């Protein structure tokens, strides 16, 4: 299961878009995958999902048809939650207040153009403000 905050981010597996979060995905257990989570106004996030036999290795017997054919594998991480961070461009300004205003203005423009819905806009602005309050 792939989840993101905010929801509705595009999910790409090995470069192919397969849907939007939250999303349940079935993947072949023996392969390695790059999962990208992308949403306008936020920094892209990537996760490598790889096969492991760790859970199976903890058992006493490590042989047999399942083990030899790879049926003993799991993918890690099996589920993940991604908190997307604002990415509205660098303004190169020394004044943090001007940077804050610039990023919120960009978020407002994205809302006006339809790139963001109102829920995502509200979340994005709250993340920008909390970043500058630190």
N, C-alpha and C positions, 0 to 999 in steps of 0.2 A: 504494500500500500504506500502510495506516495502522496504526502500532504504538504501544503504550503500555507504560510500566513503572509499575505492574504491568499485566499483561494482563487482559482481561476487561472493559474499560471500554466503556460504551455509546457508539456513534457515531451522531451525528445530522447529517444533511446538510440544510441549510435548514430545520431544525426537525423533520425526520422521522427517527425512529430506524430505522437500516438494519442494525444488527448490533452485534457486539462485537469488540474488538481481540484479535488481529491480524485485519485485514480488508482484502481487495482490493476496490476499488470502481471501477466504470467510470462515468465522467461525460462528459457532452457537452462537447466542447472549447470551444465558443463562449460558455459561460455562466460566471457568477461564483457561487461557492458559499461558504457559511459551514459549516465542519465543527466541531462541538462534540464533545468527548470528556469523558464524565462517569462518575464512579465514586464510590460512597458513601465518605465519609471523606476525599475528596481534592477540591482546588479544581478547578472546571471549567476546561477549556482550550478556546480557540477559535482556529481557523486560517482565514484567508481563502484560498481557492484561486481563482486567476484565470487567464484565458487570456493567452498571450503568443506572439509570433511570433519571440522572440529567437533561438532555435536556427536557425530558418528564415532569419532576416535575415542570418545570418553567411555564407550562401551568396552566390555572385556574382549569380545571376539571381533577381530578385524579382517575377516576373510569371508569368502563366499561370493556367490554370483552378484548380489547387489553391490558389494564393495568393488568387485572387479569391473563391473560395467558402469560405475559412476552413479548408481542410484543412491549411494550413501552421501551425496553432496547436498549442501544447502547453499543459498546465496547470502552473502553478507554485504551491506546490511539488508535484512529481510524487509523491514519497514523503515521509512524515515520521514521526519517532519522537517521542513526547511523554512526558516524564518527569513524572508527576503528583506534585504536592506536597500534603502533608497539609493538611487544612482541617477541624479539629474544633471550630471556634468560638473566640471570644475569651473569656478568663476574667477580664480586667480586674484581674489580680493583679500586684502589683509584684515579688513574689518569683518568679524564673524557675523555681525548683524546684517551686513550687506549680503553675505553668503546665504544666510538664513532666508532673507527676503527674496533673493534670486531663485533659490530652490523652491520656495513655496509658490512664487510667481510661475515657475515652470510647471509645477504640479497643477496649478489652476488652469494654465493654458491646455494641458493634457486633458483635464476634465471638460473644458469648453469644446475641445476638438473631438471628444468622444473616445479618446485613447484610454481613458480611465472611467470607470463607473463611480458613482458617488461614495460607495462603501470603500472601494480601494483608495480613492482620493483622500477620504477621511483618515484611513490607516496610514497612508504615506505621509500626510502632513503631520500626524501625531509622532511618527518615527523621526521626521526631520526635526521637529521641535525638541523631542527628548534627546536627540544627538547633541544639539546646541546647548542644552541645559547642563550638560556634563562638565 
